[in-house]
Amino acid sequence: MKQKDYPPIVQNYLKRCAAAGAAAARRAAVSAVETTFKSKLASRWQPSRSRSNSRGGGFSQPAAGRAGRLCRCPRQRRSPHTAAGCAVRDGDRTFGDDVPAERLYVRFGNFNNFLWLQDTLKKWNGDARNLVSLRGLDYEMNARMEQGLVLQQTALSRLFGATVIQDVAIIGTDAYFADGAAYGLLFQASNNMLLGADFNRQRAERLKAESDVTESAVEIGGRKVSFLSSPDGRVRSFYVTSGDFHFVTRSRRLAERFLETAAAPETALGSGAGFRHARTLMPTARDDTVFVYMSEPFLDNLVSPAYRIETARRLEALADIELAALARLSARSAGHPFDSIEALKKHGHLPPEFGVRPDGSQAVVGEELVVDSLRGRRGAFLPIADVAVGKVTASEARAYAAFVDYYQRHWGNLDPIIVAVKRSAEGKNRERVVVDARMTPFSRANFTRLQEKLGNGRHPPA
């Protein structure tokens, strides 16, 4: 395997250990560790976000304040759209009426379009980026979605699903599927009873098949909601209904906001002038295969203090998990105990400062995996929307202030984003896929920056 075919996690770890004065036994185990880890990465390579695990004194710094009080969000809210025809609606009651305004909205229009996207992503290893990348990566998006939400696609469901399900949408607060996204699937039923029975059957079967999966009835918005979960986080599924709409999500906060919005539809995404304006540009009459809308509140939330800080903490947690996993391999090769972080530190396989992070979380060695004490296993982290960010360190406050400064200087306000995907048959075993993406209202400054990245083959519309 060539070096460029896998991330330099092993080399970084070994260099750090050598610089810290690693024991001779561990240096002798370098070859065994690298060979073992390379073989693991060769079979299923995942892009690494790890970095040097230097905390820069973060442990001893006092709290600098609370996330919500750090400073204002870098984005400035604009006046609502006033375009003519904004009163357009998809129907008497649509997905937009049950989707919170601050959520990502991906609507398919019908069940078959949803199946098409699933099949397409499966073909390209779970990520649309593989359509244009030089090397495909297996993100296992479909498998994670089916396992985590307890929504299994069977031959029977694919055959008869369109008669039970009228429409499908993905909604969420981010798309960090590789680490554990805050998202859910919203179904509009053609047959409420049959759809509910099928979902409940799948949940009962999962409980019976996996002994560590449990079900509890949690109270959300004054209602009892079914919640399936496993200790390692691989299963995390809230199931809640409102009329003909069935929402299955891995985020408790999304379930809360779904019920809140159903009770106050005037606050929903579909009631906003920005969304209605987007629908005048890309109306349902176009019969698009996929319609994506990223609202201003959605973008605001992504760059808010709490979301940015927890995202950074996630990266630290991932780095710690990778370091501890490598340390276990190194310790096992050297014949040292590897069943705890303290044992790994004692024998020099982890640096002395490795341990509890400022938010109280830490890497924990399990029987088979290294997990994060707060967020769970890698790839199935607790959704960011469900993590309470209270006090922050001085370094975190400075980092967010620097981000705000950079954002305002280089981006200003990123406009709401609208994307439509249209597919059509092109002869036998071929199809044409057209992607129509727009930012509204049009911002020439932001478009110019994107144009510099993508090339100048086309000019922006007037």
C-alpha positions, 0 to 999 in steps of 0.5 A: 500500500502506498503512503498516500492511500491512508491517513498518516495516523500511525506515523504521527503517533509513532513520531510523538511517542519517539519524541517523548522518549518511548521505551525500547520495547515499544520502538521494537513493536513499531513494525507490527503496529504499523502493519496491523493498522495499515491492514485495517485501513486498507479494508475500510479507509475513512478520512481522518480528522485527527490532529495533534492532541495538544490541548495547550493548557486547556485543562487548567484554564478557568471557564470563560463564560457560557456558550450562549453569551460568548458573542453574537452569531457572525451572521446578520439576519436580513429582512424577510423576502418580499417577492411576489407569489410568496404565498404559494404552498405545496398543499393543505398540509405539507412537510414544510408545516411540520419542519422547524424553521432552523432545520435542513430540509431534503424532500423527495416528493414520493417514496420511489425518489427516496429509494432512487437516492438510497440506491445511488448513494449505495452505488457510490459508497454512501456519498455523492462526492464519490461521483466526482472524486478520484478515489471512492470512500466507503461512508456506509451512510445507508447502513448507518441510517438503517441500523441507527434509526431501525428502518430496514429496507426489505424487498417487500417494503420496496415493492409496496412502500409507495402504496403506504408512503406518500412522501419522504423528507430528511430533516436535521441540523447538520449532515455529519453522517461520518461522525453521528449526524443530528437528522431524522426521516419524516414520512407522510403516510398514505395509510397511517395504520399500515405504516405505523404497524410496519415501523413498530414491527421493525422496532420489536424485531430489533429488540428481540434480535439484539440483547443490548438494545432497549426500549423506553417511553420518554416524555417529550412535549407532554407525550410518551415517545418510543426510544430505542437505544444501545449503550454504544450509540449504534442504535438511537431512534426516537419515533413520534407521530403527528397526524399522517406524519411519522418522524424517526430521528436519532436526536431528542432535540429534533423530536422536541422541535417536531412536536413544538412545530406541529403545535404551532405551524405558523413558526414552521419552515413552510410558513416562512417567506424565505421558503415560500420564495424558494418555492416560487423559484422551484415550485412542486410543479417541476416534479424534481426528484430531490429538493433541498433547502438550507434556510437562514436559521439553519445556517445561523445554527451551524455557526452559533457558539454552542454548535461550533464549540461542540463541533470542535470538542468532537474533533478532540474526542475523535483524536483521543479515540484514534490515539487510544486505539493506536496505543492499545495496538502498541501496548499489545505488541509490546506485551503490556496491559491495554485494558485502560487509559491509565495502563496505557499511560503508565507504560508510555503508550499515551502522554501523561496529560492524556485524560479528561478534557475540559468538558468532563468527557474522556476516551474510555477503553471498552472490551472491543472499542475505544469510546467517548464517555459522553458521545459514545462510539466513533461514527455514532456520536451523540448528536450535537443538537443533544449535547448541552454546552454550558461553560467554556474555556478561555481558549474555546472563547478565543477560538470562537472569537477568531472564527467570528472575525474570519467569517465576517471578513471572508464570508459575511452572510451566506445566503439561503441555499436551494438545490433541486435534482432532476433525473430522467431516463437516457436509454437502456441502463442510463439516466441523466441527472441535472442539478440546479443550485441557487443562492437567494437572494443573490449575493455577488460577493459570495458567488465570486468567491465560489466562482474562483474555486469552481472556475469561470466557465459561466457567469452568474445570472443577472 
